[in-house]
Amino acid sequence: MKQDLKKIIADIEQLSNDSKLTKLQIVEKLDAHFFNERFKENLKLYKKGQKKVSDITKDLKISPRKFYGILNKKNIPHKKYNKSAPAAEPEN
């Protein structure tokens, strides 16, 4: 495991020397890339109805608000809940 990690670190250092990016910027881009992969996998299951928003947000470690924000940003249709709708009042 340590040898694999050393190889990855060496590759990142080599990439940072070849490009104008810092090591931290490279790691952030890798993080964003792998987050998007996991998001796409979970989104497929969400569209099929096999996975709930709460399960996806736990898996991705994001808030539901951020999840819906990503859906809006990518123009993906989803069910919207109207929080401002008045609650039904009990009859006397």
N, C-alpha and C positions, 0 to 999 in steps of 0.2 A: 504494500500500500504506500509506504514512504517513497519507494522508488518511482511509482506512478505519479505521485504528487510532485516530486522533484522534476520529473519530465514535463509535467504540465506547467510548472513555474518557469522552467527553462524556455518552453515554447512561448509563454506570455512575454517573457523578457525579450526574446528574439523578435516577436511581433511588434513590441513597443519600440525597439531599435529601428525596425524597418519602416514603421509608420510614424505619423506625427502624434499619435495617441499615447497617453500615459498608461501605465499598468492598471491603474484604478479605472480609467475610462474603458479599457478593454474588458475588465471584469464586469463593469456595469452593463456593457452591451451584451455580454454573454448571459448575464442574469435576465435582462429584458427578453432576450431570444428564448431562453428556456421557459420563462414565465408565459410567453405567448404560445409556445407549444402546449404547455399544460392547460392553458385557457382554451385553446382550440379543441383539445380532447374532451374537456368538461363541457364545452358548448355543444358539441355533437350529442352528448348524452342528455343535456338540458333540452335541446330541441326535440329529442325523441320522447321526452317525459320520463326518462329513466333516472334522472338525478335532480334533486331539489336544489334551490338556491342556497339554502343553509349548508348543505353538504359541500357544494362547490366552494363557498366562501371559507369553510373550514379547511378544505383541501389546499386552496390557494393562499390562505392566510390573509384575506382581504375582507373589508366590510361589505355588507350587501349594497350600501350606497355606491361604493366604488365599482362593484360588479355591474349595477344598473347603469352607471356612468359610462363604463366601457361599452355596454350594449348600445347605448344611445350614440356614442361616438362612432361606432361601427355601423350604425343604422340597422341594427338587428331588431326585428319586432319582438316585443315581449308584453306580458300582461301588466298593465299599470293599475295600481291601487289608488283610489281617491281617498286620501286621508282627510280632506276637508269636507267630505259629505257628512251631513248631520246624522247622528245616530238615531235609530228608531226609539221613540219614547214609549215607555210602557203605558198602557191604557188603565185608567182608574175604574 
